[in-house]
Amino acid sequence: MQGVLDKGWHKDIRYPVVYRVTTTQKIACGFLGLLFGAMGIGLFYLAQNGRSGDASGALLGFVAIGFLAIPVCALFYAMNARVTLEARAIEVRGAFGTRRLETRDIAGRRLVTGRNVVYPLIVVKEGRPLRLVRSTFGLDDRFNAWFNALPDLDEQERASTLALVEQDVTLGGNAQERLAKLAKAKQAAKVLNVLPLVLLAWGYLYPRPYGAMVACAALMPWVAIGLSWAKPNLFQLDGKQSDVRPNLASLLIMPPLVLGMRALFDVHVIDLQPLLLGGLALGLPLCLAVIMAPKAATSATKKPWVLPLVMLPFMAAYGVGLLALGDTIWDDAPVQVFRTSITGKHVSHGKSTTYEVYLAPWGDTRGEDSIRVSRAYFDAVRQGDPACVRLHPGRFGLRWTQLGSCSP
């Protein structure tokens, strides 16, 4: 395997090189162990002396044992974990196990970015890759030299996808024209990838005009799919970091979230089961279009099930959100009005604040009902105040309600 260094690079390094857990990380492990140990003792005390029943007490005890196991694992990790470099091998010892890789079993290296940290990743020919954290073991230039001698899989994939563009006769008469189209595609993708952020701000801060906002969110994923189908050697949807083609995955992720968010905030649908089933059916064509989109002629992915699994919740949010919003926006049928009263109020604080009021039974409801309302309405009503529920049949037969005053 040809690496990026000369064949004799390792002669200046005295092997084996052993990296142990740094002092800072040992302190972090100790703090983590104390924190979870205290939580485990507290839960165990509640399980033994609290007023919980047998089932809940057993559950608390089980969780307490799990929390108490964390200090043990942290202690063993701080004492035993190490990385050992040899000229033709690497050995990583954890809290209770050891993994050894010979260079002949290693396919190459990658750099993986996560939360503003770049992790070295060792990809093996068979089995799961090995990811290391530099700060945990204080990996230095000796490790960098050993790691950089491995084949750079990211660079190989960049060269492979670039060659696909250069050889695609549909993009131009020669390699220069094709690369020029790739440059234009990257510029276009920069603009397109800003649109989901604009849509998010539009949908969250000031969704007016409402219909236009919903239409943009509904059409944006199909723009990405259309480009990936029309020019598979210029655009990608799977988001491979080492691919030279621009990635349009944000157009598939953000619009469904906006549709789902607005449906959650603005619509109170009663017929939830038909909504969920209809939403899944509505999102299915989009999901299939993503999965069946023509791919560039690179090596097939080792995990073809990952993309459908990742896209499924976003496509479900797309279908459910679009169906719920369309059911209300286009509903012009007569409304039924039911008189009821406010029985309670509740505020939920999280990433956003939501306001709910509880209603006495109305119509064919048998128990207390709750509905999400605006801050202004929440502040204006009190427990016991009269209220009127307006029941709409829905454009697609999904009944939805609005709550307001009973004045004409």
MILO-397042 format. One record per atom (N, C-alpha, C, CB): residue in three letters; x, y, z. Coordinates in steps of 0.02 Angstrom, whole numbers, plus 50000, padded with zeros to 5 digits. Glycine has a CB too. Layout:
<pts>
AlaXYZ...
</pts>
This chain:
<pts>
Met500424994150000Met500005000050000Met500445006250000Met499525000050061Gln500335010549953Gln500735016549948Gln500445022049992Gln500785018949875Gly500835024950037Gly500605030250079Gly500845036950055Gly500825029150150Val500855041950099Val501055048650079Val501765050150100Val500585053750109Leu502095045550138Leu502775046550160Leu503245041650126Leu502835045950237Asp503895042850130Asp504385038250103Asp504365031650140Asp505085041350106Lys504615026450108Lys504585019850138Lys504985019350203Lys504835014650090Gly505505023550211Gly505915023150270Gly505735028150324Gly506615024150252Trp505135030950321Trp504955036250368Trp504975033950440Trp504265038850351His504825027450453His504755025050521His505415023550555His504325018850521Lys505965024050519Lys506605022250548Lys506825027250602Lys507145022050494Asp506585033350599Asp506775038350648Asp506335038150711Asp506725045250617Ile505855033850713Ile505405033250771Ile505565026850807Ile504665033550749Arg505655027150873Arg505805021250913Arg505155018050937Arg506255023150973Tyr505035012050914Tyr504425008450931Tyr504565003550988Tyr504135004850870Pro504045001851027Pro503355004351022Pro503285011251055Pro502874999451056Val502795015151030Val502615021551058Val501955020651095Val502565027151002Val501955022251159Val501355021151200Val501065027851222Val501535016751262Tyr500425028751208Tyr500065034751230Tyr499545032651282Tyr499715038351168Arg499585035651340Arg499105034251393Arg498605040051400Arg499465032951462Val498095038951438Val497585044151448Val497925050151482Val496995041551491Thr497805056051455Thr498115062151483Thr497835063751552Thr498005068151435Thr498205067851588Thr497985069751656Thr497315073351654Thr498505074251689Thr497225077751605Thr496585081351599Thr496005076651590Thr496615086351541Gln496105071551547Gln495565066751535Gln495445062351597Gln495725062451475Lys495975060851635Lys495885057051696Lys495465060951747Lys496565055151727Ile495595067451751Ile495185071751796Ile494465071851772Ile495475078951798Ala494365072251705Ala493685072251678Ala493335065551694Ala493695073451602Cys493705060051688Cys493405053551704Cys493225053251778Cys493895047851687Gly493655055951821Gly493505056051893Gly492885060151908Gly494085058651932Phe492835065951877Phe492245070151888Phe491615066751863Phe492335076951853Leu491655063651804Leu491085060051777Leu490885054351822Leu491245057451706Gly491385050651849Gly491225045151894Gly490895047451958Gly491855041351911Leu491135052951987Leu490825055652048Leu490115057852035Leu491245061452076Leu490005061251978Leu489335063751962Leu488835058051955Leu489355067951898Phe489005053151914Phe488525047751903Phe488485043151965Phe488725043651841Gly489045042652002Gly489015038752063Gly488535041752113Gly489705038052093Ala488555048452121Ala488095051852166Ala487375050952143Ala488275059252172Met487265051452078Met486585050552052Met486345043452065Met486565052151977Gly486795038552055Gly486605031652067Gly486435030252140Gly487155027052045Ile486835033152186Ile486685032252258Ile486025035452276Ile487255035352301Gly485895041452247Gly485255044752260Gly484665040752236Gly485245051552229Leu484715038052175Leu484165033952149Leu484085027452189Leu484295032352075Phe484645024552209Phe484595018352249Phe484255019752316Phe485295015352259Tyr484415025552346Tyr484085027452408Tyr483335028352399Tyr484395033952436Leu483135031652343Leu482425032552329Leu482075025852318Leu482325037052269Ala482425021252284Ala482125014752271Ala482015010852336Ala482575010652223Gln482475011652385Gln482415007852447Gln481955011152498Gln483085006952477Asn481945017852500Asn481595021452553Asn481015025752529Asn482075025652590Gly480925026252463Gly480385030352437Gly479715026852443Gly480515032152366Arg479205030452420Arg478525027752423Arg478305024752356Arg478035033252443Ser478775023552313Ser478595020752248Ser478385013452256Ser479185021352200Gly477995011152208Gly477765004252208Gly478324999352190Gly477195003452160Asp478144992952188Asp478644987852174Asp478944988652105Asp478344980952181Ala478514989952055Ala478754990451986Ala479204996551977Ala478164990751937Ser478965002352001Ser479365008451994Ser479995008152036Ser478955014552014Gly479955004952095Gly480555004152137Gly481074999852104Gly480365001252204Ala480844994452071Ala481314990152035Ala481634993851976Ala480954983852010Leu481224997951942Leu481505001751886Leu482025006751911Leu480945005451849Leu481885010251966Leu482375014851995Leu483005011252015Leu482075018552055Gly482935005352044Gly483515001452063Gly483934999352004Gly483304995452102Phe483604997451950Phe483964995451889Phe484355001351860Phe483474992751836Val484025007351857Val484365013351832Val484935015251878Val483865019251826Ala484845014451944Ala485375016151992Ala485985011751981Ala485125015352063Ile485875005251969Ile486435000751955Ile486815002851893Ile486184993451948Gly486435005051841Gly486755007451780Gly487185013651793Gly486235009051728Phe486915018251833Phe487305024251850Phe487925022551891Phe486875029351888Leu487855017751937Leu488425015851979Leu488965012051939Leu488195011452038Ala488775009151883Ala489275005651842Ala489715010651805Ala488925001051792Ile489475016751793Ile489865021651756Ile490505023551792Ile489455027951743Pro490515024851858Pro491155026251891Pro491655020551885Pro491035027651964Val491415014351887Val491865008651879Val492185008751810Val491495002051890Cys491775009751759Cys492035010051690Cys492515015851682Cys491455010551640Ala492345021651710Ala492785027551704Ala493455026251738Ala492445033751734Leu493445022951796Leu494065021451831Leu494505016751791Leu493915018551900Phe494205011251766Phe494595006551728Phe494865009651663Phe494175000351711Tyr494465014051633Tyr494685017351571Tyr495275021951586Tyr494105021351539Ala495235025851639Ala495775030451655Ala496415026751671Ala495575034951714Met496365020851701Met496965017151722Met497245012751666Met496795012751781Asn496805009951624Asn497035004851576Asn497065007251504Asn496584999051580Ala496675012351484Ala496635014051413Ala497305016651389Ala496085019351401Arg497485014651328Arg498115016951298Arg498095015351223Arg498735013551332Val498515018851186Val498625017651115Val499365015851107Val498425023851071Thr499495010051077Thr500185007851066Thr500325007450991Thr500305000951099Leu500815011250969Leu501015011250899Leu501625006750890Leu501175018350874Glu501585002650838Glu502154998750815Glu502275000550742Glu502044991150824Ala502834998550715Ala502995000350646Ala502464997950598Ala503674997450626Arg502184992150609Arg501694989250563Arg501044987250598Arg501984983250529Ala500884990550653Ala500274988750689Ala500084994450736Ala500354982150728Ile499464994250759Ile499214998750810Ile498764994750856Ile498825004850779Glu498834995950921Glu498434992450971Glu498094997551016Glu498874987551013Val497454996851024Val497055001451065Val496734997451121Val496525005251023Arg496884999351183Arg496594996051241Arg496095000751272Arg497144994051292Gly495504998051286Gly494985001951319Gly494935000151392Gly494315000751285Ala494345001051421Ala494244999551492Ala494304992051505Ala493575002051516Phe494024987951461Phe494004980751473Phe494224976551414Phe493304978651493Gly494394979651357Gly494574975751299Gly495134978951259Gly493964974951254Thr495414975051213Thr495974977351172Thr495834975651099Thr496644974051195Arg496014980251055Arg495944979050983Arg496614980450949Arg495384983450952Arg496844975750909Arg497484976350875Arg497374975950800Arg497984970950898Leu497674980450763Leu497624980650690Leu498324980550659Leu497224986850665Glu498434975850614Glu499054975750574Glu498944980250513Glu499244968450553Thr499474983350489Thr499404987850431Thr499164984150370Thr500064991250416Arg499314977650365Arg499074973850307Arg498314973050307Arg499414966950304Asp498004974050366Asp497274973450372Asp496924980250367Asp497094970050437Ile497304985550357Ile497034992350356Ile496954994650284Ile497484997250395Ala496344996950267Ala496224999450199Ala496495006550190Ala495474999350184Gly496465010650242Gly496715017550235Gly496465021850293Gly496485020550169Arg496515028350283Arg496345033150335Arg495845038250309Arg496985036650361Arg495485041150357Arg495045046750343Arg495085051650401Arg494305044350332Leu494845057750388Leu494755062650441Leu494015064250446Leu495175069150427Val493735063250504Val493015064050515Val492905070150559Val492705057650547Thr492465074550537Thr492325080650574Thr491685079750615Thr492255086650527Gly491715081750678Gly491135081450721Gly491185086450778Gly491035074450749Arg490695091050783Arg490675096050837Arg491325099750844Arg490495092650903Asn491565102450789Asn492165106650786Asn492805102850805Asn492075112550832Val492785096250802Val493375092050815Val493485087450756Val493285087950881Val494105086650736Val494285082150681Val494575075750711Val494795085450631Tyr494255070150696Tyr494475063750723Tyr494845059750670Tyr493865059650750Pro495425056850687Pro495745052050640Pro495355045450641Pro496485050850659Leu495215043050582Leu494825036850574Leu495235031850534Leu494145038250540Ile495345025950561Ile495705020650528Ile495195015650500Ile496215017150576Val495175014950434Val494695010650401Val495025003950386Val494425013950335Val494704998650410Val494984992050400Val494654988750339Val494884987650463Lys494974983650313Lys494704980250254Lys494074976350272Lys495224975450225Glu494044973650332Glu493454970150355Glu493324972050428Glu493534962450348Gly492714973850443Gly492544975750512Gly492424983150519Gly493104973550559Arg492284985150580Arg492124992150594Arg492754996350596Arg491744992750660Pro492715002650575Pro493305007050578Pro493495008750650Pro493165013450538Leu494095011250657Leu494355013150723Leu494435020650726Leu495035009550738Arg494065023850771Arg494105031150779Arg494465032850843Arg493395034350778Leu494925037550838Leu495325039750896Leu495195047050911Leu496065038550883Val495265048850974Val495205055850996Val495895058251017Val494685056551054Arg496165063050980Arg496845065350993Arg496935067951065Arg497035070850944Ser496445071851089Ser496525074951154Ser496515069851211Ser495975080051165Thr496175064151201Thr496135059151255Thr496825056151271Thr495655053651235Phe497225054951218Phe497865051551228Phe498465056151213Phe497905045451183Gly498335062451196Gly498885066951181Gly499295064751121Gly499335067551240Leu498955062651068Leu499295060151008Leu499715065750977Leu498785057350957Asp500345064250962Asp500825069350939Asp501035068050867Asp501435069550985Asp501605071050847Asp501845070650779Asp502045063550760Asp502425075250769Arg502245059550808Arg502415052550793Arg501795048750769Arg502725049150854Phe501255049850804Phe500625046750780Phe500435049550712Phe500065047850831Asn500495056150703Asn500315059150639Asn500715056150582Asn500425066750641Ala501365054950594Ala501785051950542Ala501555044950526Ala502515051850564Trp501395041050577Trp501145034250566Trp500475034350530Trp501085030450634Phe500035038750552Phe499365039150523Phe499395041550451Phe498915043850565Asn499815046650437Asn499845049450370Asn500165044650320Asn500235055850371Ala500515039550344Ala500805034650298Ala500285029950269Ala501335030650335Leu499695029750299Leu499155025650273Leu498855028850211Leu498615024450326Pro498575024950165Pro498255027850106Pro497695032650124Pro497985022350060Asp497665038350091Asp497155043350104Asp496535041650064Asp497415050550087Leu496035038650096Leu495425036650062Leu495005042650040Leu495005032150106Asp495025048050078Asp494665054050058Asp494935056849993Asp494705059350113Glu495595057149987Glu495905059749926Glu495765055149867Glu496655060549936Gln495765048649879Gln495605043949826Gln494895044949800Gln495695036749850Glu494425046149846Glu493725047149824Glu493655053849789Glu493255046849884Arg494015059049812Arg493995065449777Arg494255064749706Arg494405070649815Ala494805061149698Ala495085060149631Ala494615056049588Ala495775056749636Ser494285051049618Ser493835046849580Ser493225050749555Ser493605040949623Thr492915054649599Thr492325058449577Thr492515064149529Thr491965061349638Leu493105066949537Leu493335072049490Leu493445068949421Leu493985075349515Ala493705062849419Ala493805059449355Ala493135057949321Ala494195052949365Leu492615056549361Leu491955055349332Leu491695061549296Leu491455053149387Val491805067349328Val491595073549296Val491985074749231Val491675079549344Glu492625073649234Glu493045074949175Glu492865070249117Glu493785074049193Gln492605064349131Gln492455059449079Gln491725059449057Gln492635052549103Asp491305063549088Asp490595063749071Asp490485067849007Asp490165066549129Val490345064548952Val490275067948888Val489655072348885Val490265062948831Thr489175071148931Thr488565075348930Thr488695082248959Thr488015071848969Leu489275083348990Leu489425089749022Leu489835094348978Leu489775088549086Gly490055091948920Gly490455096248877Gly490895092248830Gly490875100948918Gly491205095748784Gly491605092448733Gly492295090348757Gly491685096748675Asn492545093348811Asn493205091648837Asn493215092448913Asn493765095948804Ala493765090348944Ala493815090449017Ala493765097549044Ala494465087249039Gln494045102349008Gln494025109249032Gln493305111849037Gln494435113848986Glu492895110448987Glu492195112648988Glu491815109149044Glu491865111148920Arg491965102749055Arg491615099049107Arg491795101549176Arg491775091549102Leu492425103149187Leu492625105949252Leu492345112849262Leu493385106149257Ala492255116549208Ala491945123149214Ala491215122549235Ala491995126949146Lys490865117349210Lys490175116249231Lys490145114049304Lys489845110949186Leu490645110249326Leu490675108349396Leu490755114549440Leu491245103449409Ala491175119249418Ala491275125349456Ala490625129349460Ala491825129649425Lys490255129649404Lys489605133149404Lys489105129649450Lys489325133649332Ala489125122949449Ala488675119149493Ala488815120549567Ala488735111549479Lys489455121349584Lys489635122949653Lys489385129849672Lys490395122549663Gln489435134549626Gln489175141249640Gln488425141149649Gln489365146149584Ala488085137449605Ala487345136949611Ala487155133549677Ala487055133049552Ala487535128449697Ala487385124849759Ala487465129349820Ala487825118749766Lys487945133949818Lys488035138549873Lys487405142749884Lys488635143149861Val487115145049827Val486495148949832Val485915144549855Val486335152249763Leu485865138549827Leu485315134149844Leu485345132049917Leu485315127949800Asn485935131049944Asn485995128850014Asn485855134450064Asn486685126050026Val485825140550040Val485625146150084Val484865146450090Val485895152850057Leu484515144150038Leu483775144650037Leu483445140950095Leu483515141849972Pro483665134950116Pro483345131850174Pro483405135950238Pro483635125050186Leu483965139450246Leu484035143650305Leu483555149650302Leu484765146150312Val483485152450241Val483005157950232Val482295155350246Val483055160850160Leu482145149350221Leu481485146450232Leu481355145350307Leu481425139750195Leu481865143050343Leu481785141950415Leu481625148450451Leu482405138650445Ala481995153750435Ala481865160250467Ala481175162750447Ala482405165350447Trp480995161950384Trp480345164150360Trp479785160350395Trp480285163150283Gly479845153750398Gly479315149650427Gly479255150450502Gly479425142550411Tyr479815152050535Tyr479795152450609Tyr479635159550634Tyr480455150150637Leu479945164550602Leu479885171350628Leu479275175050601Leu480505175250611Tyr479155174550536Tyr478595178350507Tyr478335174650445Tyr478825185650487Pro477905169550456Pro477655165550400Pro477105169050361Pro477405158850425Arg477275174450327Arg476805178150286Arg477145180150221Arg476545184450325Pro476805179350164Pro476155176050154Pro476195168550167Pro475895177350083Tyr475705166050202Tyr475725159250228Tyr475735154050172Tyr475135157950273Gly475305154950123Gly475265150050068Gly475915149750028Gly474695151850022Ala476235155450018Ala476865155549981Ala477405151950019Ala477075162649965Met477415152850085Met477915149450126Met477825141850122Met477855151750199Val477205139550127Val477065132350122Val477255129650053Val476325130950138Ala477095133350001Ala477255131149933Ala478005130549923Ala476965135949882Cys478395135349948Cys479115134949942Cys479405128949980Cys479435141449969Ala479145127650039Ala479375121950077Ala479195115350043Ala479085122050148Ala478615115250009Ala478405109149975Ala478815107849912Ala477675109549957Leu479025113149877Leu479375112349813Leu480125111549820Leu479215118149768Met480405114249873Met481135114449880Met481465107549877Met481325117849944Pro481205102349911Pro481525095749904Pro481525093149833Pro481185090849950Trp480995094649795Trp480965092149727Trp481465095549681Trp480255093049699Val481675101649699Val482205104949661Val482855101049667Val482305112249685Ala483015099049729Ala483615095049740Ala483575088349704Ala483725093949815Ile483005085149707Ile482925078649674Ile482975079449599Ile482255075449693Gly482655084749571Gly482695085749499Gly483405086749475Gly482275091849479Leu483805090649512Leu484505091749492Leu484905085349498Leu484815097249535Ser484795081449550Ser485175075249558Ser484995070049505Ser485065072349627Trp484365070049482Trp484165065549428Trp484425067949361Trp483405064849426Ala484405074449350Ala484615077149285Ala485375076949276Ala484375084349276Lys485755078349330Lys486485078649325Lys486795074849384Lys486735086149324Pro486765068149383Pro487035064449440Pro487785065149450Pro486865057149433Asn488145067049398Asn488865067949404Asn489055075049425Asn489215066249339Leu488545079349437Leu488675086149460Leu488405087449530Leu488375091049412Phe487875083949550Phe487555085149615Phe487475078549652Phe486865088749606Gln487515078949718Gln487425073149760Gln486935074649816Gln488095070849790Leu486625069249842Leu486145069949896Leu486365066349959Leu485475067349875Asp486875061949954Asp487055057850011Asp487575061150056Asp487315051249988Gly487845066850037Gly488265070750081Gly488945067850097Gly487915071750143Lys489265064450050Lys489935061950061Lys490435067650064Lys490135056850007Gln490825067850118Gln491265073450130Gln491815073950077Gln491575072850199Ser492055068250052Ser492615068250006Ser492405069049933Ser493015061950015Asp491765069649920Asp491515070249851Asp491605077349827Asp490775068049847Val491855078149766Val491955084949739Val491295088049716Val492445084749680Arg490785084049707Arg490135086649685Arg489785090249742Arg489695081049657Pro489455095849729Pro489105099449783Pro488525095249810Pro488835106149757Asn488405096149874Asn487905092249910Asn487275096449920Asn488175089949978Leu486695093549903Leu486055097049908Leu485605094049962Leu485695096949842Ala485905090450010Ala485505086950061Ala485115091750104Ala485955082750104Ser485355097950114Ser484995102650157Ser484305104250129Ser485395109050166Leu484225103850063Leu483565105150033Leu483075099550047Leu483635106049958Leu483325093750068Leu482885088150085Leu482725088050160Leu483215081650065Ile483135091250200Ile483065090750273Ile482675096550302Ile483745090350305Met482855102750283Met482565108550316Met481825109650298Met482965114650298Pro481615109350234Pro480915110550218Pro480425105850255Pro480805109850144Pro480555099250259Pro480095095050299Pro480055097250372Pro480315087850296Leu480615099450400Leu480585101850470Leu480155108150476Leu481295103350495Val480195112550426Val479785118650428Val479045116850422Val479985123450371Leu478875112250376Leu478175110150368Leu477915106850432Leu478105105250308Gly478315102450461Gly478105099250523Gly478035104150580Gly478605093850542Met478495109050584Met478465114050637Met477835118250632Met479085118550635Arg477675120650571Arg477095124850562Arg476445120950574Arg477095127950491Ala476435114550554Ala475845110450567Ala475755109450642Ala475895103750531Leu476305108550677Leu476265107550750Leu476035113850785Leu476945105350777Phe476275119550763Phe476105125950796Phe475415128450777Phe476615131150779Asp475205127350714Asp474625130950687Asp473995126750680Asp474795133750621Val474045120150680Val473475115950663Val473335111150720Val473595112050597His472695110450737His472485105550788His472005100650754His472135109150850Val472295095350725Val471905090350689Val471645085150738Val472335086950633Ile471015083350730Ile470705078450774Ile470835071350749Ile469955079650780Asp470785070350683Asp470855063750653Asp471595062250642Asp470465063250586Leu471935060150696Leu472665059250693Leu472865053050654Leu472945058850763Gln472515047550661Gln472715041450626Gln472685042350550Gln472285035650647Pro472125044950523Pro472125046150450Pro472665051150429Pro471445048650428Leu472805056050472Leu473325060850456Leu474005057550450Leu473355066450509Leu474175053150497Leu474825049750496Leu474875045150436Leu474925045950561Leu474355041250424Leu474375036650367Leu474395040350301Leu473765031950369Gly473985045550295Gly473995049550233Gly474655053150224Gly473425054450233Gly474945055650279Gly475585059150274Gly476145054450252Gly475765062250340Leu476145048350279Leu476655043550257Leu476575041950183Leu476605037050298Ala475955041250160Ala475845039950089Ala476065045850046Ala475095038350076Leu475955051950071Leu476145057950033Leu476905058750031Leu475825064150063Gly477245056850084Gly477975057450086Gly478335051750052Gly478205057950156Leu477985046150038Leu478305040350008Leu478605041849939Leu477815034750002Pro478255045249893Pro478565046649828Pro479215050649834Pro478075050449783Leu479235055349880Leu479845059149889Leu480405054749915Leu479725064949938Cys480245050349962Cys480745045749988Cys481005041049933Cys480465041650046Leu480555038449892Leu480755033949838Leu481175037649786Leu480145030849805Ala480995043949773Ala481385047849724Ala482095048949749Ala481045054549711Val482185049849813Val482855050749841Val483245044149837Val482825053149914Ile482925038649856Ile483275032249857Ile483455029949787Ile482835026949891Met483005031149738Met483115028649670Met483475033649626Met482455026849640Ala483675039349653Ala484025044249612Ala484665041249584Ala484195050549654Pro484815042449520Pro485415039449490Pro486035041949526Pro485465041149415Lys486485037449540Lys487105039049574Lys487675039549524Lys487275033849628Ala488185043449542Ala488785043549501Ala489105036649502Ala489295048849527Ala489455035049450Ala489725028249441Ala490325026949485Ala489905027149368Thr490245027949551Thr490765026349598Thr490625019549628Thr490825031849653Ser491065017349672Ser490955011049705Ser490325011249748Ser491565009249749Ala489955005749748Ala489325005549784Ala489445006149859Ala488944999049769Thr488985009349893Thr489045010149965Thr488985003550001Thr488525015049991Lys489355002750057Lys489334996550094Lys488704995950136Lys489944996050138Lys488355001350148Lys487755001250189Lys487195004750152Lys487875004650258Pro486885001450102Pro486365004750062Pro485735006350102Pro486175000450004Trp485665003350161Trp485065004450201Trp485105010950242Trp484944998650248Val485685014150245Val485765020050287Val485355025850261Val486505021950292Leu485395027250196Leu485045033050167Leu484285032450177Leu485195033650093Pro483955026750161Pro483235026350174Pro483065027350248Pro482965019650151Leu483485024550292Leu483345025150363Leu483395032350387Leu483825020750403Val483895036050361Val483985043050381Val483435047350352Val484675045650358Met483225046050290Met482735050250257Met482025049050281Met482765049250183Leu481885043250308Leu481195041450325Leu480855046450372Leu481175034550357Pro481165048450428Pro480815053350471Pro480705060050439Pro481205054350535Phe481165062350396Phe481075068750362Phe480515068350310Phe481735070950329Met480475062750275Met479945062050226Met479265061250260Met480075055950180Ala479255058050319Ala478635057650357Ala478415064650380Ala478705052950418Ala478895068650404Ala478735075550424Ala478495079550365Ala479335078850457Tyr478785078450307Tyr478575081950245Tyr477845080250229Tyr479035080050186Gly477685073750227Gly477015071750208Gly476485073850259Gly476985064350198Val476625072650324Val476135074350376Val476035081850380Val476365071550444Gly476595085650378Gly476535092850382Gly476165095850323Gly477215095950387Leu476335093550262Leu476015096250202Leu475275094450200Leu476375093650140Leu475115088350220Leu474405086250219Leu474005090250270Leu474345078750234Ala474265091150330Ala473905094950382Ala473805102250361Ala474275094550448Leu474325105250334Leu474265112350314Leu473805113150254Leu474965115150298Gly473865108650205Gly473415108950147Gly472695107850167Gly473615103950095Asp472575103450215Asp471895101950238Asp471565108150268Asp471905096350289Thr471965112450299Thr471685118450331Thr471675124450284Thr472075120150394Ile472205125350245Ile472245131250201Ile471685131350150Ile472925131550166Trp471535125550121Trp471035125150067Trp470335123250092Trp471265120050015Asp470235123250157Asp469585121350185Asp469125127450186Asp469675118350257Asp468585127150146Asp468095132650144Asp467395130150159Asp468115136150076Ala467335124250191Ala466685121350206Ala466385124650268Ala466745113650218Pro465735123950278Pro465405126850337Pro465695124150402Pro464655125550335Val465665128250454Val465975126750518Val465445125250570Val466425132450541Gln465575120350614Gln465145119050672Gln465455122450733Gln465065111350685Val465035125650774Val465275129250833Val465005125850896Val465055136750831Phe465455124350943Phe465275121151006Phe465495125651064Phe465595113951012Arg465035126751110Arg465185130851168Arg465465126551224Arg464545134651191Thr466005128851255Thr466325125251310Thr466625130351359Thr466865120251283Ser467055128151403Ser467365132651451Ser468095130651463Ser466965132751518Ile468485135451487Ile469185134251502Ile469235130951571Ile469595140951500Thr469555125151575Thr469635121651639Thr470335122151667Thr469435114451631Gly470815124451627Gly471505124951652Gly471965127651599Gly471745118151676Lys472575129451620Lys473085132251575Lys473755129051592Lys473115139951580His474185128751541His474845125851552His475355128851503His474825118051544Val475955130251528Val476505132851488Val477065127751488Val476755139751514Ser477325126051428Ser477885121551422Ser478485125351397Ser477715115651373His479045124651433His479675128051415His480175122951389His479965132051475Gly480465124351333Gly480985120151304Gly481385124351256Gly480675113851269Lys481525121351197Lys481845125351145Lys481385131051123Lys482025120951085Ser480735130051131Ser480245135351119Ser479705134751172Ser479935134851046Thr479335140051183Thr478815140251234Thr478135138951201Thr478805147051272Thr477765134351227Thr477095132851201Thr476575134151256Thr477055125451176Tyr475985136251234Tyr475445138051279Tyr474845133651263Tyr475255145551273Glu474565130451314Glu473995126051306Glu473435128151355Glu474195118751318Val472825127151333Val472255127851378Val471865121351377Val471795133851357Tyr471565119751434Tyr471165113751440Tyr470425115651437Tyr471325109951506Leu470035111351402Leu469335112851389Leu468895107451420Leu469195113351314Ala468305109551443Ala467795104851465Ala467555100851404Ala467205108551500Pro467255095051415Pro467015090951359Pro466555094951313Pro466655084751384Trp466655094051248Trp466245097551199Trp466105092751141Trp466595104051173Gly465555093751107Gly465385089551050Gly465355082251070Gly465895090450994Asp465715077951033Asp465715070851048Asp466315068751091Asp465705066750985Thr466685073651118Thr467245072051163Thr466965070151231Thr467745077951169Arg467285065351263Arg467035062951327Arg467445065451386Arg467025055451328Gly468075067051374Gly468495069351428Gly468765076351415Gly469075064551439Glu469205078451458Glu469515085051451Glu469945085251389Glu469925086751514Asp469905090651353Asp470275091551291Asp470785097151301Asp469805092951232Ser471335096951265Ser471825102351268Ser471975104651197Ser472475099951304Ile472145111051191Ile472295113751126Ile472835119151135Ile471665116751092Arg473295119351088Arg473845124251090Arg473585130851063Arg474455121851048Val473745136351098Val473495142951079Val474065147951077Val472945145351129Ser473905153951054Ser474405159251051Ser474515162251120Ser474185164751002Arg475075165851127Arg475225169051191Arg474685174251209Arg475925172451189Ala474455177951159Ala473955183151172Ala473305180051199Ala473805187151108Tyr473075174551168Tyr472455171351192Tyr472565168351261Tyr472225166051142Phe473145165351272Phe473305162251336Phe473265167351392Phe473995158951334Asp473545173251380Asp473545178451432Asp472855181551442Asp474045183851414Ala472435181151390Ala471785184651394Ala471255180551430Ala471535186251324Val471325173951436Val470805169751465Val471015167351534Val470635163851420Arg470505165551574Arg470615162751640Arg470205156451648Arg470435167851696Gln470365152551699Gln469985146551712Gln469255148251726Gln470295142651771Gly468805144651692Gly468095145851699Gly467795150251645Gly467955148851765Asp468225153651606Asp467965157951552Asp467635153751498Asp468535162251522Pro467105156351467Pro466795152751411Pro467245153051349Pro466105155651395Ala467195147951307Ala467565147751245Ala467165143851194Ala468275144651255Cys467295145251131Cys466945141751078Cys467445138051032Cys466515146651037Val467305131751021Val467715127650977Val467385127450908Val467805120351005Arg467755129450858Arg467515129350789Arg467795123150755Arg467725135750750Leu467355118550737Leu467555112150708Leu467495112550632Leu467125106350735His468065111850597His468085112150524His468125105050496His468685116350500Pro467765103650441Pro467785096850413Pro468445095150378Pro467215095950364Gly468805100250355Gly469445098950322Gly469365097750248Gly469785093150354Arg469825100450208Arg469795099550136Arg469855092250116Arg470345103550103Phe470255088350153Phe470365081350137Phe470035076750188Phe471105079850133Gly469545079350224Gly469175075350271Gly469505074450338Gly469045068750242Leu470025078150352Leu470365077850417Leu470105083650460Leu471145078150409Arg469685082250508Arg469375087450548Arg469895091050591Arg468825084550593Trp469815097650594Trp470265101750635Trp469875107150670Trp470825104850591Thr470155109750724Thr469785114350766Thr470165120950774Thr469655111350834Gln469775126150790Gln470025132650810Gln469675134650874Gln469925137950753Leu470035137850918Leu469755140050982Leu469745147650984Leu470155137251042Gly469185150451007Gly469125157651011Gly468545159651056Gly469035160650943Ser468405166051057Ser467855168551097Ser467195166851064Ser467915176251108Cys466655167351103Cys465995165651077Cys465625171651050Cys465585162351131Ser465935177451051Ser465605183451023Ser465575182850948Ser465975189851045Pro465025185250918Pro464955184750845Pro465465188950808Pro464245186750824
</pts>
